[in-house]
Each structure stands twice: as C-alpha cells, then as structure tokens.
Amino acid sequence: MNLLWMFAAMAAMWVSCGTPETEQSGRPGDGGASVSGNGGYLFVHMTDQNYGRMFYSVSRDGLVWETLNDGKVILETYLGHPTLTRGGDGKYYMIGVSTGQTPHYPVLWFSDDLVVWGHRDLSPDIFDVSAFNYKNDTYYYGAPKVWYDSASGRYIITWHAGITGVDNAQEEWESKRTFYILTEDFETFTPADRLFDFTGDDADMATIDTIIEKEGDTYYAIIKDERWPDKCPTGKTIRIASSSSLTGPYTNPGPPVTPAWREAPSIVRSPDGQGWYLYTEQYPTAYELYRCSSLAGSMWSQVAFTPPVARHGWVMRIDETQYQAIVDAYGAGM
C-alpha cells in the first residue's frame, strides 16, 4: 500500500491553487522581490554528515542555492534542529540544545545580524510534559521550533514528545504529539500543553516537525503526519491545519501537500510575493520545493530547483543588508 500510494500521489501532479493572499505576518522585515540588489533567502540547515550542526546557504530567488563558508560549520557550539524567527525587537531567535554529555538542556540562541550569535541556557522544566504521561527525549528535546506572532507579541515554541513507557521504535514515533509553550521575553513561559485535538480518522494522528505561519487572520500549522503509510494513507506526508487562534483549536489537517516520506517543512513567501514556497526534506536524500498561491489551498505544485546539500533546516527572507553581511562574513561557498 505504501508504494501504491506514493505512485498515485506523485501522478497527481499537484496543480496550482488558492486565492490571492494578504501580507505575511510573523516575520517583521520580510517582503519585496528577491532579486540581485534586493536581498534573497537564507537557508540555515544541517547535513547528513554533520547532523545537528549549523550551515548557511543563500539564494537570490529561492531556487538556486550556494552553500557558504566553504561548506563548513557556521557555529561550532550550536547543536539542534535550526528554526529561525525574527522577533518584535528585531533580533533573530532559535532554540538548540547543549553539547557534551546527555541529558542535554535547551539553549536559546539570539542575533542582531545572523552573523554574531549569543546564547543562554533554558531550564528543561519549561518543556515538562509528564503531567500528560509523555516524556521528552533528552538529546534534541523533540526539535523545538520557535515562531513570533506579531499580533499578540508572543513567541510560540513547538516540539514533539512521546508517550511514557513505549520502547518499540515504530510505536514510539507513532505516539508522538505536538506540545507548545508561549513566552513574551524568554524569561517566563506558560505551562506546556497539547497543541492539537484532532477527531475522526485523525484522532490518533502522530505529529512531529510542526511549524506555524499566519496568512490574513488565519493561523496555519504545517505538520508531518508521523503515522506509517501501511496503516494510514496520509502517513509520513506534510499536511496543513488551520485556526483563528494561535493556540487553536485547529481543524483536522487537510489532504497531503507532499508524497510520503517527507519531513522538516519550512514555509516562506515566494520572491514575487504572490505565493508561498514550501521546502521539505525527502529524507534522507535532499530537499524538495512546492508552491501554492495561498496556505488555504489544498493542492500544491512541485517546483524544480537546485537545493544545497542539506537536511533539516529553515528558509527565511533577508534584505540586501543582511544578505551582504552574511556573504561578507562567510565568503563564497560551494
């Protein structure tokens, strides 16, 4: 059933969709066509050979990418699954974990210019999910992802955790659920809570790699359905749920955006501002790119592009000053 579903999904040809979208919120400073002299895109990512480490690739159009720093690690002390957001204070933030012996602890990274980074430790207690009979892995903490909601002035941090007492690998992954906390200042945090309460065929849906974006007045959660394809036809695909509120309730997710065996989604405006680019990893080989005119659309078209050598990561728009500062700091790439 797995192979049949994959062939059928790929044969569908993912046509264009949706209605004209409104201005993107959540990333102050984004906007404008990404052409030479007007900024571009930064892809912060890991590689298969250096899993959990941090690399930079840049692109003018989001299609042709160049890896900087001669393909070397950008930040030697960073470990994690990098996801960037720009806060209301203009700073960039991401969550990583400590290096060295386990158990690790979460680390907040911050930067004014994406070149010089500072960090400080966070308490593991902010991710405590034991009240739900779930537990965090103490190596990557469920790959925390941070997103700034300009409407409320709050940051939402999402991650996945598995149910306590499950040892079988497949059963553990199928027990994963998305949790979240909120903060305005990275000093005080709301208690951890479940983000989704799906119903019907998706009531038992395992979720990982959840990211949040906003279009108009609607919040969208882009999710990996972590169920196995032989048990569920949408298993291991990327799907999208929506809500009028940052913390839900979210609708059941729509149909798959991608074929099976995709994860680590990243969403960003297309260069012309008339649509969205969804980057997602066909693990463990390479990233793919899909486009749609609105996050409310249910069908996406796959776009040919030249990806960098990358695994889990995040793509974001940057202006010309940021683009040049990064290229000046890390030089031509490979």
Secondary structure, DSSP 8 states (H G I E B T S, - for coil): -HHHHHHHHHHT-----------EESSTT--S---TTS-EEEEEE--STTTT--EEEEESSSSB-EE-GGG--S-TT--S----EE-TTS-EEEEEE--SSSS--EEEEEESSSSSEEEEE--GGGG--GGGTEE--TTTTT--EEEEETTTTEEEEEEEEEETT--SHHHHHHT-EEEEEEESSSSS----EE-----GGGTT--EEEEEEEEETTEEEEEEEE-S-TTT-TTTT-EEEEEESSTT-------S-SS-SS-EEEEEEE-TTSSSEEEEEEETTTEEEEEEES-TT-S--EEE--B--S-SSEEEEEE-HHHHHHHHHHH----
